[in-house]
Amino acid sequence: MSVRFWLSMVVSSVLSASVLADEPVGIPAQAPGPPLAVTCDFIEISATKTKTPSIDPQLAPIEKKLKKAPLSSQWNEFKQLSKATKKLEKKKIEAIALKQGAATATLVEIVDTSKVRITVTIDNAKGKQAVNQTTLLDAGDYVIHAVVLPPNDDGHLLAVTCK
């Protein structure tokens, strides 16, 4: 008999032995990594239109953004109402306490280790959802979500930054 015949017999015997074995050959289980999480700051802001513009000194990190359109064309007085820091875990909804209404934030994903995609919802004081937005945010940068409040067109803003 030829070498090819014996070689094919050996290979088929080894393959059938591994298929018929009591314990299947499997990929070793890997321990799950730590859950993806980021720390985010949420700054609640009241915005109005007055004769004398002013920005609360506590809002210094976002002053440049508040002075740019479209925010500066709508309002010129900004006061910090509250500030909260939350740790967001991937796909987990986190409640954010606000003085006016309520908010939630969800980490959707971390992109390129320097950006986060988050979803923010804001409910007004009556419980009606006013904002539901998913944003790609550079680490350390701010995004400002705005809600116009009737009857005076005042603003209720929520600035968000993540690290």
TARA-V89592 format. One record per backbone hydrogen bond with DSSP energy under -1.0 kcal/mol. NH is the residue of the N-H (numbers start at 1). CO is the residue of the C=O. E is the energy in kcal/mol with one decimal. If there is no record, write none. Layout:
nh->[NH,NH]
co->[CO,CO]
e->[E,E]
//
This chain:
nh->[6,7,8,9,10,11,12,13,14,15,16,17,18,19,20,38,40,41,42,43,44,45,46,47,48,54,56,59,60,62,63,66,67,72,75,76,77,78,79,81,82,84,86,88,90,91,92,94,96,102,103,104,105,106,108,109,111,114,115,116,117,118,119,120,121,122,123,124,127,130,131,133,135,137,139,140,141,143,145,147,149,153,154,155,156,157,158,159,160,161,163]
co->[2,3,4,5,6,7,8,9,10,11,12,13,14,15,16,88,86,161,84,159,82,157,79,155,77,76,78,56,57,59,60,62,63,68,71,48,48,54,46,44,44,42,40,38,36,107,89,105,103,123,96,121,94,119,117,117,115,111,111,137,109,135,106,133,104,131,102,128,124,122,122,120,118,116,114,162,138,160,158,156,154,149,149,47,147,45,145,43,143,41,39]
e->[-1.7,-2.7,-2.4,-2.0,-2.2,-2.3,-2.4,-2.0,-2.3,-2.4,-2.4,-2.1,-1.9,-1.8,-2.3,-2.2,-3.2,-2.8,-3.2,-2.7,-2.4,-2.7,-3.0,-2.7,-2.2,-1.9,-2.5,-2.3,-1.5,-1.7,-1.1,-2.0,-1.6,-2.1,-2.8,-2.3,-2.2,-2.4,-2.5,-3.2,-1.2,-2.4,-2.7,-3.3,-2.3,-3.2,-2.1,-2.6,-3.3,-1.8,-1.5,-2.0,-2.2,-2.1,-3.0,-1.4,-2.7,-1.1,-1.7,-2.7,-2.9,-2.4,-2.5,-2.9,-2.3,-2.0,-3.4,-2.9,-2.2,-3.4,-1.7,-2.6,-2.9,-3.5,-3.0,-2.4,-2.1,-2.0,-2.6,-1.6,-3.6,-1.1,-1.1,-3.7,-2.4,-2.9,-2.5,-2.8,-2.7,-1.9,-2.7]
//
